[in-house]
Amino acid sequence: MQRSKWYALVFLLGAFVAGAALGYAAERAMGHSRPSRHGPRSPLDRMSRDLDLTPPQRAAFDTILENREKQMRQLFAPIQPQMDSLMKIGKVIGDSTHEQLKRVLTPEQQVKFDKIRAESRKRGDSARKRWDMGPGKRKP
């Protein structure tokens, strides 16, 4: 009986690690950690200037990248519920870790630490909103 509990624990741990890795890969693939590619300071605008793209070339770039985003969304759509579930678990772990780390800090450091975390969460929330809006629906 003890052995089956051990196997179950190892399986769950493996599933969690695999899910976290998949979530991280999806985030990187979808560009959540990158600034929006739309807007005056976007990497696409910078590349457009650096390559001196003509308007038709830029339109082609936009179309190709929008198509890539649609394909990536389709790729991850079947596992989105699992990714959402893992994100909730990850948030609980993150909250717990944050509180544990705060206990090591002085009160002044805790205030700074909370501010850093709030800024990070704001960026993450912004990225999730862009993702939820989908391709072609973003504000310029």
Backbone as a ProteinNet text record, in pm:
[ID]
protein_1_A
[PRIMARY]
MQRSKWYALVFLLGAFVAGAALGYAAERAMGHSRPSRHGPRSPLDRMSRDLDLTPPQRAAFDTILENREKQMRQLFAPIQPQMDSLMKIGKVIGDSTHEQLKRVLTPEQQVKFDKIRAESRKRGDSARKRWDMGPGKRKP
[TERTIARY]
82.7	0	86.1	191.2	281.2	346.1	378.2	443.2	349.8	221.4	127.2	108.3	112.1	105	227.1	341.9	465.8	457.9	409.8	395.4	297.4	188.7	91	151.8	228.3	293.3	393.3	473.4	571.7	499.8	389.4	313.6	258.2	198.9	143.6	251.9	363.6	474.8	523.7	536.6	578.5	479.5	351.3	247.6	253.8	276.1	285.6	406.2	520.4	642.1	624.5	567.9	544.8	448.1	343.2	247.8	309.4	391.8	459.3	552.6	625.2	716.2	637.4	526	442.2	385.4	340.6	289.8	395.8	516.2	627.2	657.2	662.1	689	580.5	456	345	356.2	389.6	404.2	513.2	625.6	735.9	697.4	630.8	593.3	493.2	404.5	302.7	347.5	466.2	520.8	467.2	415.6	362.4	467.4	591.1	694.1	751.6	707.3	756.1	654.4	702.8	607.7	516.5	404.7	312.6	383.9	350.4	416.2	343.6	243.7	171.3	200.2	212.1	239.1	370.9	392.3	507	643.3	650.3	780.3	792.3	710.4	709.5	833	872.2	985.4	960.3	835.2	805.1	827.3	790.4	816.6	966.4	1040.8	1186.7	1247.1	1201.9	1253.2	1212.8	1092.5	1045.5	1135	1171.7	1262.6	1402.1	1452.8	1588.1	1601.7	1496.5	1499.8	1450.1	1402.3	1347.9	1238.9	1141.6	1034	942.9	900.1	801.6	665.2	565.7	431.2	376.8	393.3	344.6	421.3	551.4	628.7	581	556.8	509.8	373.7	286.2	154.1	168.7	262.7	286.5	338.7	431	482	367	282.3	169.2	78.7	48.5	-37.8	24.8	152.7	223.5	227.8	257.9	266	128.7	26.7	-108.5	-150.6	-113.8	-142.7	-70.1	53.8	130.1	59.3	11.8	-56.8	-184.7	-259.5	-380.3	-344.9	-238	-195.8	-154.4	-82.6	-39.4	-159.7	-258.5	-379.9	-450.4	-458	-521.2	-442.8	-312	-227.4	-253.2	-267.4	-282.3	-427.5	-523.4	-665.3	-707.2	-666.4	-711.8	-661.2	-550.6	-495.1	-514.3	-588.4	-609	-671.7	-771.5	-827.1	-721.9	-635.9	-530.6	-431.4	-399.5	-307.5	-368.3	-498.4	-566.1	-561.8	-586.2	-583.4	-443.6	-343.1	-205.8	-168	-220	-191.5	-247.8	-365.7	-425.3	-339.5	-293.9	-206.5	-75.4	-22.5	101.5	86.3	-31	-54.7	-51.7	-111.6	-110.2	33.3	110.7	252	328.1	302.5	369.1	335.5	207.8	166.2	235.2	239	304.1	453.1	517.5	660.1	685.6	600.6	615.2	609.3	511.5	498.1	617.8	668.4	786.2	908	924.6	1037.7	1026	904.1	883.7	928.5	912	950.3	1100.2	1178.4	1324	1363.5	1275.6	1307.7	1273.1	1338.9	1304.3	1172.3	1104.3	979.4	996.9	1108.6	1133.3	1150.3	1221.9	1242.6	1110.7	1026	896.8	811.9	814.4	736.7	787.8	919.4	978.4	946.7	956.7	930.2	785.6	692.7	551.8	530.4	599.3	586.4	639.3	753.2	810.1	712.2	653.1	558.4	433.4	385.9	266.3	292.6	409.8	444.3	453.4	512	523.3	385.3	297.2	160.9	85.6	109.4	43.4	85.7	215.1	263.5	202.1	195.6	135.6	-11.6	-84.2	-226.5	-245.5	-158.8	-166.1	-142.3	-44.9	-16.3	-134.8	-197	-312.4	-429.6	-448.5	-557	-532.1	-405.9	-373.7	-402	-365.9	-390.6	-540.5	-617.6	-761.3	-829.9	-774.6	-834.6	-815.4	-711.5	-690.3	-623.1	-582.6	-512.3	-603.6	-548.5	-623.2	-721.5	-729.8	-826.8	-758.2	-629.2	-554.6	-561.8	-552.6	-547.8	-408.1	-393.8	-260.6	-186
-119.9	0	124.8	121.4	236.3	266.2	159.1	174.8	246	213.2	276.2	424.8	459.2	601.1	675.1	610.5	671.2	693.9	593.6	607	718.9	726.7	832.5	969.8	981.9	1109.3	1146.7	1051.3	1076.6	1115.5	1045.1	1077.3	1219.8	1256.7	1391.5	1497.4	1470.8	1565.6	1579	1466.3	1469.8	1545.2	1521.6	1591.6	1741.9	1778.9	1921.7	1984.8	1918.5	1972	1980.4	1876.8	1878.7	1990.8	2007.7	2115.2	2252.7	2267.9	2396.9	2425.1	2322.5	2340.8	2374.8	2308.4	2336	2477.7	2517.1	2653.2	2757.3	2731.9	2823.9	2830	2714.1	2710.8	2783.8	2763.3	2831.3	2982.1	3023.1	3166.2	3225.6	3157.6	3206.3	3204.7	3097.2	3085.2	3192.8	3226.5	3325	3467.5	3483.1	3616.4	3691	3623.2	3693.2	3777.5	3731.9	3806.7	3919.1	3927.4	4033.1	4146.3	4267.6	4376.4	4350.7	4417.7	4404.7	4437.8	4362.2	4392.1	4503	4558.9	4672.1	4794.7	4907.5	5029.1	5089.5	5216.1	5290.2	5237.6	5164.4	5118.2	4966.1	4902.9	4757.6	4705.1	4581.6	4521.1	4512.9	4491.5	4485.8	4621.2	4727.3	4860.9	4886.2	4845.5	4864	4784.4	4659.2	4577.1	4637.2	4688.1	4751.1	4868.6	4948.3	5061.2	5012.2	4915.3	4864.8	4801	4731.4	4667.1	4759.5	4877	4973.1	4908.5	4846.1	4777.6	4878.7	4840.2	4921.7	4893	4978.8	4950.6	4812.7	4769.6	4634.3	4523.6	4542.7	4444.3	4440.2	4555.7	4561.3	4495.2	4519.9	4455.9	4303.7	4257.1	4112.2	4057.1	4128.9	4087.8	4075.5	4178.4	4177.4	4056.9	4029.3	3916.7	3783.9	3767.4	3642.2	3621.5	3726.2	3713.3	3690.7	3752.5	3729.9	3585.3	3532.1	3392.1	3299.1	3331.3	3250.8	3249.1	3364.5	3371.5	3287.3	3291.5	3208.8	3060.9	3020.7	2880.5	2838.1	2925.3	2892.1	2880.5	2966.5	2957.8	2824.5	2784.3	2656.8	2540.1	2551.6	2446.8	2425.8	2534.9	2525.7	2518.5	2538.7	2537.7	2408.4	2290.9	2168.1	2154.3	2214.4	2199.1	2323.7	2421	2544.9	2521.7	2432.4	2409.5	2358.1	2267.3	2217.2	2328.4	2410.7	2521.5	2619.2	2647	2736.3	2678.7	2548.5	2483.2	2491.3	2466.3	2473.5	2616.2	2713.1	2853.1	2885.8	2832.6	2855.6	2793.4	2671.1	2604.5	2681.8	2723.7	2801.6	2931.2	2994.2	3118	3090.7	2980.9	2945.1	2924.1	2851.7	2828.5	2960.6	3045.7	3175.7	3263.7	3264	3342.8	3293	3162.1	3103.9	3137.4	3125.3	3156.6	3303.2	3389.8	3533	3562.3	3502.1	3523.7	3468.1	3354.2	3297.7	3388.5	3440.5	3529.4	3659.5	3709.7	3834.3	3820.9	3701.9	3681.4	3699.1	3688.9	3704.1	3852	3936.5	4076.3	4168.3	4284.1	4388.8	4451.9	4527.7	4592.7	4683.4	4754.2	4841.7	4758.4	4648.3	4561.5	4495.4	4464.9	4403	4494.7	4624.4	4721	4722.7	4727.4	4726.5	4596.5	4485.7	4353.7	4344	4395.1	4394.9	4481.6	4593.6	4682.7	4614.1	4546.9	4474.9	4368.4	4296.7	4190.7	4249.6	4360.3	4423.5	4467.1	4522.8	4564.4	4443.7	4336.6	4214.2	4157.7	4157.4	4107.5	4195.8	4325.7	4417.4	4385.4	4361	4324.5	4191.3	4096.1	3966.3	3978.4	4059.2	4080.4	4145.1	4239.8	4306.6	4207	4118.8	4017.3	3921.8	3882.5	3793.3	3862.3	3990.9	4062.6	4066.6	4089.6	4089.6	3952.5	3847.1	3710.7	3686.1	3729	3706.6	3782.4	3895	3972.4	3902.5	3823.8	3747.6	3828.8	3760.3	3827.5	3922	4033.1	4128.3	4211.6	4193.6	4266.5	4362.8	4374.5	4458.5	4604.1	4686.3	4829.8	4865.3	4951.8	4991.3	5073
0	0	0	77.9	87.8	-47.5	-121.3	-251.2	-350.1	-351.4	-443.6	-409.8	-283.2	-245.7	-297.5	-287.6	-336.3	-487.2	-560.5	-705.5	-740.3	-666.9	-692.1	-667.6	-559.4	-529.8	-638.5	-681.6	-787.8	-916.8	-946.3	-1066.5	-1060.3	-947.9	-933.9	-942.7	-878.8	-886	-1029.2	-1097.5	-1238.3	-1325	-1301	-1378.3	-1352.3	-1226.3	-1194.6	-1262.2	-1254.6	-1316.8	-1467.7	-1528.1	-1672.4	-1709.9	-1630.6	-1657.9	-1643.1	-1540.8	-1522.3	-1638.6	-1681.8	-1795.3	-1921.6	-1941.4	-2057.2	-2050.6	-1932.9	-1916.5	-1944.1	-1894.3	-1919.5	-2069	-2132.9	-2276.7	-2354.9	-2313.8	-2382.1	-2363.9	-2243	-2217.1	-2305.7	-2313.5	-2397	-2544.7	-2586.6	-2727	-2767.9	-2676.3	-2708.6	-2681	-2626.3	-2607.3	-2488.7	-2386.2	-2269.1	-2200.3	-2204.6	-2133.4	-2218.4	-2342.4	-2430.1	-2435.4	-2467.3	-2482.6	-2602.3	-2604	-2715.9	-2845.6	-2950.1	-3076.8	-3151.3	-3087.8	-3144.1	-3058.8	-3121.9	-3047.8	-3092.1	-3058.2	-3111.2	-3066.7	-2955.7	-2906.9	-2913.3	-2993.5	-2998.5	-3071.3	-3040.7	-3111.6	-3262.5	-3302.1	-3444.5	-3511.5	-3443.6	-3498.5	-3511	-3409.2	-3412.4	-3528.1	-3544.9	-3654	-3788.5	-3795.9	-3919.1	-3957.8	-3858.6	-3885.3	-3921.6	-3846.2	-3871.4	-4009.4	-4053.8	-4185.2	-4296.1	-4256.6	-4351.9	-4437.7	-4368.2	-4438.9	-4508.8	-4626.5	-4697.8	-4635.1	-4658.5	-4604.8	-4645.4	-4770.8	-4803.4	-4728.1	-4708.6	-4632.4	-4487.2	-4431.2	-4292.1	-4278.9	-4376.6	-4374.4	-4382.7	-4464.8	-4475.7	-4343.7	-4278.5	-4147.5	-4048.4	-4044.7	-3951.2	-3975.7	-4101.8	-4136.9	-4096.5	-4127.1	-4094.5	-3943.4	-3868.4	-3722.7	-3660.1	-3716.3	-3666.5	-3692.5	-3807.9	-3840.1	-3743.4	-3711.5	-3615.4	-3480.4	-3438.2	-3309.5	-3310.5	-3419.1	-3430.1	-3423	-3492.2	-3490.2	-3349.9	-3279	-3143.8	-3050.6	-3068.7	-2987.2	-3011.4	-3139.5	-3172.6	-3112.5	-3114.3	-3059.5	-2910.3	-2837.2	-2692.6	-2646.3	-2735.2	-2696.3	-2625.1	-2673.1	-2605.9	-2461.4	-2430.7	-2295.6	-2210	-2261.1	-2186.7	-2049	-2035.7	-1901.4	-1801.8	-1847.8	-1759.8	-1725.3	-1823.8	-1798.7	-1698.7	-1711.3	-1617.1	-1475.6	-1465.2	-1335.2	-1273.5	-1354.2	-1304.2	-1265.8	-1338.2	-1303.4	-1165.2	-1133.5	-1001.4	-892.2	-916.1	-818.6	-805.7	-918.7	-917.6	-840.5	-850	-774.8	-624.5	-583.1	-440.5	-394	-473.1	-438.2	-435.5	-535	-540.7	-421.4	-383	-266.5	-139.7	-123.7	-7	-4.2	-119.3	-127.9	-96.1	-148.5	-122.9	26.7	93.9	238.2	315.2	274	339.4	320.8	199.6	172.3	251.7	264.4	339.9	484.8	541.8	681.1	704.5	597.7	608.2	604.3	552.5	525.6	642.9	642.3	737.7	692.4	779.1	737.2	614.3	607.7	492.1	364.9	376	260.8	218.4	315.5	284.7	197.5	230.1	150.9	6.7	-10.4	-145.2	-217.6	-144.8	-202.3	-250.9	-171	-211.2	-335.5	-342.1	-458.4	-584.8	-572.9	-687.3	-735.3	-640.5	-676.9	-742	-689.6	-747	-891	-916	-1052.4	-1145.1	-1095.3	-1175.1	-1207.3	-1109.1	-1131.5	-1230.7	-1223.8	-1317.1	-1460.7	-1479.8	-1613.7	-1658.1	-1565.9	-1599	-1633.9	-1557.7	-1585.5	-1722.3	-1754.5	-1883.8	-1996.6	-1978.4	-2080.8	-2096.9	-1984.5	-1993.1	-2064.1	-2039.7	-2107.4	-2258	-2296.6	-2440	-2499.1	-2427	-2473.7	-2487.3	-2388.1	-2389.8	-2503.4	-2542.7	-2650.9	-2784.9	-2798.8	-2921.8	-3030	-3136.7	-3246.6	-3321.7	-3363.9	-3443.4	-3364.6	-3233.7	-3152.8	-3056.9	-3068.8	-2975.7	-3017.1	-2916.6	-2943.5	-2991.2	-3090.5	-3137.5	-3038.1
[MASK]
++++++++++++++++++++++++++++++++++++++++++++++++++++++++++++++++++++++++++++++++++++++++++++++++++++++++++++++++++++++++++++++++++++++++++++

